[in-house]
């Protein structure tokens, strides 16, 4: 029996173990609520798991990493008390390429949307595993841990080093945890970030920018003369004008080849609109303020300065065209960091060899595309020159209520990753096929 067949059979025989690991992680909340987070309990689980396999996990605090706070990619204003990263390196026998399996352990909060499942129950229903972070990305972290366990169970000796990490504070544009891992030295010849790529090979990520806009006007309901409009007219005008900014983005952005299949490679969205609390405990009144969260994405190669010039050109022209609505320019704030788009070449050995492994498991070539949003992969590409791709299972309701992971796809993702680790790093005593 070939090594490839042995690995696939082992995963099939132990798929329940894979799901059990992911359920364990989902049942330990690790919500990121900037500027703080609660990843410690989950990181302790991961550290214990690694120790049981004979690995030597390094639990380190971000404040201890030399050069982190001074690095140009560092984002200030986050609190990292009791939020350690984990890194571990398993030395190979020599002669193989090294590989890093990276994943963030934090999740977005449960939120106030109504869940029909326990957000931290890890409930399994047919082919779905439900819970906050099941898809983004405890499914990926659990898969990485499972791969280490399989290698240990089969007694596989890799030639190249295998490096594992779980980082904190990736959500909400954190990224400092990923940066700390690179500065701490948990690096390799290539990296796989186990985000939910929907069984696609993703060597590219879009960039992203979030802006908070505050509209202000006089409100009330009883006045002398004209009935007050408050911010409603401003809001109506603003929302109608967003399509002009979206059209300008589509016309100016140079579409990267990995996003050529998208009808709208650089979407512009309104993600939140807030005027006042709801319910009969609040007075009936015309809103005097409105907070708007606007989110737009960018192609690899677009710069922060370029994007923001486009935004402010549109925004100031839009406001100045209606002085009757805007007595003063609305307030503009950028609550999180600018996340740049990033990509590596399709010809990279990492991309080609992972694609081949996935094709063997899936029975067909996996799609080779850019992921539809920003993440921390750009730190590997742009900050440290490390080839990195996204690879992971399918799921749904990501960041929403009733988030879920598709179990069959997690099994396929695990088989592919396990085969790739052995192929990339090399295995003592056995060929690839």
Secondary structure, 3 states (H helix, E strand, C coil): CCHHHHHHHHHHHCHHHHHHHHHHHHCCCCEEECCEECCHHHHHHHHHHHHHCCCCCEEECHHHCCCCCCCCCCCCCCCCCCCCEEEEEECCCCCCCCEEEEEECCECCCCCCCCCCCCCCCCEECCEEECCCHHHHHHHHHHHHHHHHHHHHCCCCECCCEEEEEECCCHHHCCHHHHHHHHHCCCCCEEEECCCCCCCEEEEECEEEEEEEEEECCCECCCCCCCCCCCHHHHHHHHHHHHHHHHHHHHHCCCCHHHCCCCCCCCEEEEEEECCCCCCCCCCCECCEEEEEEEEEECECCCHHHHHHHHHHHHHHHHHCCCCCCCCCCEEECCCCCECEEECCCCCHHHHHHHHHHHHHHCCCCCEEEECCCCCHHHHHHHHCCEEEECCCCEECCCCCCCEEEHHHHHHHHHHHHHHHHHHHCECCCCCC
